[in-house]
Structure formats: C-alpha cells, structure tokens
C-alpha cells in the first residue's frame, strides 16, 4: 500500500509496480508442468496493468485519501485517473459505441480517456442493458438534452 500511495503522491507511475512483479517459477513457465523459458516474461501485461490501475489502484487511493482527509493525495489520484488513456476496445465498448454514436470513428473522437470509457460503459449498463425496447423508449437522449454542464 505504501508503494502504491507513494507512486501516486510523487507523480510516479503505479503501473510500474505491477509490470515489475517477478516470480521464481511463473516468470519462466507458462504452465505448471511446462518447459522452462530461457528469458523471464512479464506476469502482468501492459493492458491488464492499465486496467488494474484504472479500476482498482486509483479509486482505492482516492478513497483512502478521502478517508484520511488527505485532499492533496485525493486530487493527485483523481487527476491521474483523468489523464489515463483509454484501454483497448472491448465488446461492451464497441456495442455501446454502436448504440450511442453514428460511426466508430465518432466514438473514437470522444472516448479518449479511461474515465470517458468507464462512463460509456456505465451508460451502457444503466440504460442499454435495462431497456428491453431496443432503444425505442430509451431515456438517455432526453437526459442528455436536459443536462446543464454548468450545474454539474
């Protein structure tokens, strides 16, 4: 926990903590009884590391900071989260993009950060999965039309 919090406090990269994980056995084996590899491999890849940082590390550090009354750490975690690039697309992102945007290129223009991608997936969860009318009666477009960014 100290290393994770320290990485966020210092402006470092908490992802490095996960990409540097090594194990005497698993760094050199792909399966339990598999052949020993000549070079060590990463146990956690870059894409999975980015998801861990986005979905676990930064929300945890922000919550920890808030519980400790550490406004500076909370703001650092939130700012770091806001800057995280979007993860590679997945089936939910593609489906939600198809439902909410005219073309995939339009979605890519708007969904550039992990935070935006998480927001898109939350909209999909809240509206698309719960709307059995195949979008005909979806309330989301009306909510967007009424949304006032000044008061948000």
N, C-alpha and C positions, 0 to 999 in steps of 0.2 A: 504494500500500500504506500509506503514511504517513497518508493521509486516512481510509482505512477503519479502520485501527487506532486513529487519533486519535478518530474518531467513537465507537467502542466504549469507549475509555478514558475519554472525557469524559462519557459518558452521552448523547451526541448520537444522531441518527438516521442510520445509514449508508444508509438508503433514499434520503435526500435527495441523496446523491452521484449516484445513478442517475437520479433524476427531473429533475435539473438538467442532464443531458447535452444539448448542442445541437450541431448541425452546420449549416454554412452552406448546404448543399444539402438534406439529408434532413429538416431541421426544417421545410422549406417545400414538400417534394414527397412524394407517396405512391408514385410510380413513377419509374423512370429518366427517361422522356421525358414525364412527367406535367405537368399545369398547375401553375404556381406558386401556392401558397396565400397569402392575404393575411396570415394570422397563423401564427406558429410553433406546431407541435404537439409534444407530448411524444414522444420517440423510444422511451421505455420507459414503459409504463403502470404504474399503482399495483399491480395484481395481479401482473404479471411482476416488478416491483421487489421486492415482498414475497417472492416465490419465490426470487429471486436472493439476497436477504439470508438467508433461512431455509436454503437448500440449499447456498449457496456461501460467502457472506461470513462468517457467524458460525461455521460449522465450521472455516473456514480460520483465522480469528483465534484461535479456541480452540486449534487445533493449533499455530499459530505461537507462541502464548503458552506452551504446554507445552514446545515445543522450546527456547524461550528461558529457561525456568524462571520465567516471569512469572505467578505464582499470581493476583495481583490482576486482570490482564487476562483470564486464563483464566476466572476466576469471573465477571467482568463479561460476557464473551461468553456463557457458559452461562446466566447469569441473564436476559440479554436474550432469548436463544433461548426460555427457559421462558415468557416473557411474550408472545411473538408470537401474535397471534390466528390462528386457523385460516384458511387460504386458502379461496377459494370452492371449493365441492364440484366433484369431477370424477368421471369414470366409475368409476375404481378405488375412490374413497371411497364412492360410492353402492353399488357392488357389495359391497364389504367390509362396509359398514353393514348391508346387507340380509342378508348371511350371518351376521353376529355379533350383531345386535340384532333384537328383535321388530318394531320400528317405526322409521321415520326420526326421529321425534321423540325416541325414547330415545337414539339415536346422537347427536343434536344436544345432548342434555343432558350427555353425557360427553365429546364431542370438541369442545373449545372453543379449544384452542391448536394452533399449528403442530406442536409437539412431539407432542401426542397424535395429531394427524392423521398425522404421519410414522410413529408407532408402529402405527397402524391399518393403514397401507399396508404396513409391514414384516410384520405378522402375516399379512396377505393374501398377500404374496409367499412367505413361509416355509411357510404351511400351506395356504391355499386353492388356490394355483396348483400346488402339488405333490401335492395329494390328488385322485386320479382317482376316488375312490369317491363323489363328490358329497356330501361331508361325513359320510357314514355311519361312517367309520373315523378321523375327524379326531382328532388327539392334543391339539389346543389346549385344549378344555374341561377335559380331565383335568389338563393343566399348570396351568391357572388354579386349579382346585380345590386342587392341592397347593402352590401358591405361598404363601410366607410373606413378607409385606411387611416384617417386622421384620428379616429376614436379607438382604433385597435391597439 
